[in-house]
Amino acid sequence: MATGRHVVRDGVEDVRKVARGWRWGRRPLVPRSAEPWVEPVEQTVFGTDWARRRPGRVAREVAQKAGLEPVFRSQVRTRVEGVDILSRTEGPVIFVANHASHLDTPLILLSLPDEWRRRTAVAAAADYFFDTWWRAVGSALLFNTFPIDRRGGAMSATPGEVLADGWSLVVFPEGTRSQDGWTGRFRLGAAYLACEHGVPVVPIAHRGTFAAMPRGQNWPSPGRRQLTIRFGEPLRPEPGESPRTFAPKIRDAVATLLDEESTTWWEARRRSAAGSIPDPSGPDVATWRRVWAQTASPEANGSRRAAWRR
């Protein structure tokens, strides 16, 4: 009996040795550390030029008006302020907004006048919206997105090229959705584009999207939550101004609009002139308190329950 156990044990050990040395799939005989270095082939990100040509624009108009807008309006209520500034502004411009939810993009696009919406593209993260062909096609068709900031790839189109073609851009300088609904650090990309291409920046501040559909939730909470969006006066960099000095001005403009939403236009302007704008990144308190503060809809009687339990 002991001999039988030894036979089985030795047999198992032999199988393990063979498995370790076998060329499973395309496993090379030469160790990876000994292989010569070969420059990786550069992959080009999914192209989106087709979405900005006439057939793509026509298809998007139908998709937005017949599909996106009715669904969006059935799930949330919106209040738009300050959009009249676009009537005295010449495009293209860079729309810069805080980023708290996947509802932000449709809220911005559907709040724009039709003539602006039809000529506005959205800068989207390549590693999220363009990681699969179906997500890339869907976002490019419905929201006119184009990929940015992909690691190790070549851009099919750059923001500068899109601006040069006469398209306005929607840019979220935080780079990703907020974890708790408060505004994060603004990166320099939007400021750089404005300084480099001489394009004005239109600040946007919105509230309620985090309460309606926070990060990790794939559909708006029931009850048609209230969303608000405010457009601010265009900002233009001074001649020779650097992105590092212009970027804080953009963030202060968004912060002032957020302050205006929670107080009044006059009070927000007084604080802005005095340099005492409330920090849009929120109070330095426990995470649960920060999340709790953002789960109320802008309306006075907004319910916290649906967003809080997510």
Residue pairs with C-beta under 8 A, 6 or more apart in sequence:
23 29
28 35
40 152
42 152
42 153
42 154
43 152
43 153
43 154
44 153
44 154
44 156
45 126
45 130
45 147
45 150
45 153
45 154
45 155
45 156
46 126
46 130
46 133
46 136
46 140
46 147
46 156
47 156
47 157
48 136
48 140
48 144
48 145
48 146
48 147
48 156
48 157
49 156
49 157
50 56
50 140
51 57
51 60
51 140
51 141
51 144
51 145
51 146
52 121
52 144
52 162
52 165
52 167
56 140
56 141
56 144
57 118
59 141
60 141
60 142
60 144
61 118
63 141
63 142
64 109
64 110
64 117
64 142
67 142
68 106
68 110
68 142
69 110
72 106
72 107
72 110
74 224
75 212
75 219
75 220
75 224
76 103
76 107
76 208
76 212
76 220
76 224
76 225
76 226
76 227
77 224
77 225
77 226
77 227
78 107
78 110
78 111
78 226
78 227
78 228
78 229
79 226
79 227
79 228
79 229
79 298
80 111
80 228
80 229
80 231
81 228
81 229
81 230
81 231
82 230
82 231
82 232
82 257
83 111
83 112
83 113
83 231
85 202
85 231
85 232
85 233
85 234
86 112
86 113
86 116
86 202
86 231
87 113
89 200
89 202
89 234
91 116
91 119
91 166
91 168
92 119
92 163
92 166
92 167
92 168
92 169
92 199
93 168
93 169
93 199
93 200
93 201
93 202
93 234
94 163
94 168
94 169
94 171
94 190
94 193
94 194
94 199
94 200
94 201
94 202
95 108
95 120
95 168
95 169
95 170
95 171
95 201
95 202
95 204
96 171
96 172
96 173
96 190
96 201
96 202
96 203
96 204
96 250
96 254
97 104
97 108
97 170
97 171
97 172
97 203
97 204
97 205
97 206
97 254
98 104
98 172
98 174
98 178
98 183
98 204
98 205
98 206
98 254
98 258
98 280
99 172
99 174
99 175
99 176
99 177
99 178
99 184
100 177
100 178
100 181
100 206
100 209
100 210
100 214
100 215
100 294
101 177
101 209
101 210
101 212
101 213
101 214
101 215
102 177
102 213
103 209
103 212
103 213
103 220
103 227
104 172
104 177
104 206
104 209
105 122
105 143
105 170
106 143
107 206
107 209
107 227
107 229
108 170
108 204
108 206
108 229
109 117
109 120
109 122
109 143
109 170
110 117
111 229
112 120
116 168
119 166
119 167
119 168
120 144
120 167
120 168
120 169
120 170
121 144
121 145
121 146
121 162
121 167
121 168
121 169
121 170
122 143
122 144
122 145
122 146
122 169
122 170
123 145
123 146
123 148
123 159
123 169
123 170
123 171
123 172
124 130
124 139
124 143
124 145
124 146
124 147
124 148
125 147
125 148
125 149
125 175
125 176
126 147
126 148
126 149
126 150
126 153
126 155
127 149
127 150
127 151
129 135
129 136
129 139
129 145
129 147
130 136
130 139
130 147
130 150
136 147
139 145
140 146
146 156
146 157
146 159
146 162
147 155
147 156
148 155
148 159
148 189
149 175
159 169
159 171
159 189
159 193
160 193
160 196
160 197
162 169
163 169
163 193
163 197
163 199
164 197
169 193
171 189
171 190
171 193
173 186
173 187
173 188
173 189
173 190
173 191
173 247
173 250
173 251
174 183
174 184
174 185
174 186
174 187
175 187
176 184
177 215
178 184
178 210
178 215
179 215
180 210
180 282
180 287
180 290
180 291
180 294
181 210
181 211
181 214
181 290
181 291
181 293
181 294
181 295
182 280
182 281
182 282
182 290
182 294
183 251
183 254
183 255
183 258
183 280
183 281
183 282
184 281
185 281
186 247
186 250
186 251
187 247
188 243
188 244
188 247
190 201
190 247
190 250
191 201
191 237
191 243
191 244
191 246
191 247
191 250
192 243
193 199
194 200
194 201
194 235
194 236
194 237
194 243
194 246
195 237
195 241
195 242
195 243
195 246
198 237
200 234
200 235
200 236
201 234
201 235
201 236
201 250
201 253
202 231
202 232
202 234
202 235
203 231
203 232
203 235
203 250
203 253
203 254
203 257
204 229
204 230
204 231
204 232
204 254
204 257
205 229
205 230
205 232
205 254
205 255
205 257
205 258
205 260
205 261
206 227
206 228
206 229
206 230
207 227
207 228
207 258
207 261
207 262
207 298
208 225
208 226
208 227
208 228
208 297
208 298
208 302
209 227
210 294
210 295
210 307
211 221
211 225
211 294
211 295
211 296
211 297
211 302
211 304
211 307
212 220
212 221
212 225
212 227
212 297
212 307
213 219
213 220
213 221
214 295
214 307
214 310
216 310
217 307
217 310
221 306
221 307
221 310
222 306
223 303
223 306
225 297
225 302
225 306
226 297
226 298
226 299
226 302
227 297
227 298
228 261
228 298
230 257
230 260
230 261
232 253
232 254
232 256
232 257
233 253
235 246
235 249
235 250
235 253
237 246
251 280
252 272
252 277
254 280
255 277
255 278
255 279
255 280
256 268
256 269
256 271
256 272
256 277
257 268
258 278
258 280
259 267
259 268
259 271
259 272
259 277
259 278
260 267
260 268
260 269
261 298
268 277
271 277
271 278
282 290
282 293
282 294
283 289
283 290
283 293
291 308
292 304
292 308
295 304
295 307
295 308
296 302
296 303
296 304
297 303
